[in-house]
Amino acid sequence: MLIKRVGYYLVGLSIGSIAVFFFWQKKEATFDYGMDARTLKTIRVRKRLFSETAKKSMQQFHIDTLKISTILYNGDVDFSKGNPRQKPCAEYYVTGKKELKNVSLLVKRCDSTATVEKIIVD
């Protein structure tokens, strides 16, 4: 009797898990619970601006907005190099991963905008 109940439980759990997986996939839900993920998401959802210094660096090093977006999607935030408690606009230092690991961004996040202040290429 107990084995039968465990079997029903596992079948129901499997069907429910698959249903929830497809439901969340259609809603494009994200789970940004880490500090880096939350910070990057708050930068991405704001209107993105570029300083003149950043624009010059983009031209000089042939960096386009797709590469910037990639860094802001899966980069690493170094809180010690930025100034996250600065008021009214916090500053974050974001470093790319993989092929963009030599590119870092200094981003100033305000209430409605996120400005890429500086692009550093090592």
PABATOR-98617 format. One record per residue (C-alpha): residue number from 1; residue in three letters; x, y, z. Coordinates in nm, 3 decimals. Layout:
(rec NUM, ALA, (X, Y, Z))
...
This chain:
(rec 1, MET, (0.000, 0.000, 0.000))
(rec 2, LEU, (0.280, 0.243, 0.089))
(rec 3, ILE, (0.467, 0.169, -0.235))
(rec 4, LYS, (0.151, 0.246, -0.434))
(rec 5, ARG, (0.110, 0.583, -0.259))
(rec 6, VAL, (0.475, 0.675, -0.318))
(rec 7, GLY, (0.430, 0.581, -0.685))
(rec 8, TYR, (0.123, 0.805, -0.721))
(rec 9, TYR, (0.308, 1.085, -0.543))
(rec 10, LEU, (0.609, 1.062, -0.776))
(rec 11, VAL, (0.391, 1.049, -1.090))
(rec 12, GLY, (0.195, 1.356, -0.974))
(rec 13, LEU, (0.510, 1.541, -0.876))
(rec 14, SER, (0.667, 1.469, -1.217))
(rec 15, ILE, (0.361, 1.587, -1.412))
(rec 16, GLY, (0.331, 1.898, -1.195))
(rec 17, SER, (0.699, 1.981, -1.231))
(rec 18, ILE, (0.682, 1.954, -1.610))
(rec 19, ALA, (0.370, 2.172, -1.620))
(rec 20, VAL, (0.530, 2.440, -1.401))
(rec 21, PHE, (0.847, 2.432, -1.612))
(rec 22, PHE, (0.653, 2.499, -1.935))
(rec 23, PHE, (0.435, 2.763, -1.766))
(rec 24, TRP, (0.741, 2.958, -1.642))
(rec 25, GLN, (0.918, 2.917, -1.974))
(rec 26, LYS, (0.629, 3.085, -2.162))
(rec 27, LYS, (0.622, 3.371, -1.910))
(rec 28, GLU, (0.999, 3.420, -1.950))
(rec 29, ALA, (1.040, 3.434, -1.574))
(rec 30, THR, (1.384, 3.513, -1.440))
(rec 31, PHE, (1.522, 3.432, -1.099))
(rec 32, ASP, (1.763, 3.713, -1.021))
(rec 33, TYR, (1.832, 3.651, -0.654))
(rec 34, GLY, (2.209, 3.698, -0.638))
(rec 35, MET, (2.363, 4.040, -0.576))
(rec 36, ASP, (2.527, 4.052, -0.920))
(rec 37, ALA, (2.210, 3.940, -1.100))
(rec 38, ARG, (1.988, 4.193, -0.921))
(rec 39, THR, (2.233, 4.476, -0.985))
(rec 40, LEU, (2.272, 4.391, -1.354))
(rec 41, LYS, (1.895, 4.363, -1.396))
(rec 42, THR, (1.834, 4.704, -1.242))
(rec 43, ILE, (2.092, 4.849, -1.481))
(rec 44, ARG, (1.941, 4.671, -1.785))
(rec 45, VAL, (1.582, 4.785, -1.724))
(rec 46, ARG, (1.674, 5.154, -1.719))
(rec 47, LYS, (1.721, 5.371, -2.027))
(rec 48, ARG, (2.083, 5.324, -2.134))
(rec 49, LEU, (2.300, 5.624, -2.210))
(rec 50, PHE, (2.667, 5.656, -2.307))
(rec 51, SER, (2.906, 5.932, -2.202))
(rec 52, GLU, (3.134, 6.093, -2.461))
(rec 53, THR, (3.431, 5.908, -2.310))
(rec 54, ALA, (3.251, 5.576, -2.350))
(rec 55, LYS, (3.155, 5.656, -2.710))
(rec 56, LYS, (3.518, 5.733, -2.796))
(rec 57, SER, (3.632, 5.407, -2.636))
(rec 58, MET, (3.365, 5.216, -2.829))
(rec 59, GLN, (3.497, 5.358, -3.156))
(rec 60, GLN, (3.861, 5.309, -3.064))
(rec 61, PHE, (3.826, 4.945, -2.953))
(rec 62, HIS, (3.543, 4.848, -3.195))
(rec 63, ILE, (3.295, 4.769, -2.919))
(rec 64, ASP, (2.929, 4.777, -3.019))
(rec 65, THR, (2.614, 4.796, -2.809))
(rec 66, LEU, (2.563, 4.419, -2.841))
(rec 67, LYS, (2.888, 4.358, -2.654))
(rec 68, ILE, (2.784, 4.611, -2.390))
(rec 69, SER, (2.448, 4.435, -2.354))
(rec 70, THR, (2.623, 4.098, -2.323))
(rec 71, ILE, (2.842, 4.231, -2.043))
(rec 72, LEU, (2.539, 4.381, -1.868))
(rec 73, TYR, (2.353, 4.050, -1.899))
(rec 74, ASN, (2.611, 3.807, -1.764))
(rec 75, GLY, (2.905, 4.012, -1.634))
(rec 76, ASP, (3.055, 4.023, -1.287))
(rec 77, VAL, (2.995, 4.324, -1.065))
(rec 78, ASP, (3.296, 4.425, -0.856))
(rec 79, PHE, (3.137, 4.620, -0.571))
(rec 80, SER, (3.475, 4.718, -0.425))
(rec 81, LYS, (3.579, 4.907, -0.741))
(rec 82, GLY, (3.248, 5.090, -0.774))
(rec 83, ASN, (3.056, 5.312, -0.538))
(rec 84, PRO, (2.717, 5.142, -0.491))
(rec 85, ARG, (2.611, 5.365, -0.199))
(rec 86, GLN, (2.674, 5.693, -0.379))
(rec 87, LYS, (2.373, 5.926, -0.386))
(rec 88, PRO, (2.182, 6.008, -0.604))
(rec 89, CYS, (2.340, 5.776, -0.864))
(rec 90, ALA, (2.525, 5.461, -0.765))
(rec 91, GLU, (2.836, 5.357, -0.960))
(rec 92, TYR, (2.912, 4.997, -1.052))
(rec 93, TYR, (3.219, 4.837, -1.207))
(rec 94, VAL, (3.115, 4.548, -1.432))
(rec 95, THR, (3.361, 4.307, -1.596))
(rec 96, GLY, (3.275, 4.083, -1.890))
(rec 97, LYS, (3.314, 3.707, -1.901))
(rec 98, LYS, (3.470, 3.465, -2.150))
(rec 99, GLU, (3.574, 3.646, -2.470))
(rec 100, LEU, (3.482, 3.983, -2.314))
(rec 101, LYS, (3.680, 3.931, -1.993))
(rec 102, ASN, (3.923, 4.209, -2.088))
(rec 103, VAL, (3.640, 4.467, -2.114))
(rec 104, SER, (3.508, 4.645, -1.805))
(rec 105, LEU, (3.241, 4.909, -1.769))
(rec 106, LEU, (3.192, 5.186, -1.517))
(rec 107, VAL, (2.815, 5.236, -1.503))
(rec 108, LYS, (2.631, 5.509, -1.318))
(rec 109, ARG, (2.278, 5.394, -1.226))
(rec 110, CYS, (2.025, 5.665, -1.149))
(rec 111, ASP, (1.647, 5.646, -1.094))
(rec 112, SER, (1.547, 5.627, -1.460))
(rec 113, THR, (1.876, 5.598, -1.651))
(rec 114, ALA, (2.194, 5.392, -1.655))
(rec 115, THR, (2.491, 5.572, -1.807))
(rec 116, VAL, (2.801, 5.386, -1.923))
(rec 117, GLU, (3.060, 5.640, -1.804))
(rec 118, LYS, (3.378, 5.461, -1.899))
(rec 119, ILE, (3.488, 5.151, -2.092))
(rec 120, ILE, (3.816, 4.999, -1.980))
(rec 121, VAL, (3.995, 4.752, -2.210))
(rec 122, ASP, (4.291, 4.560, -2.061))
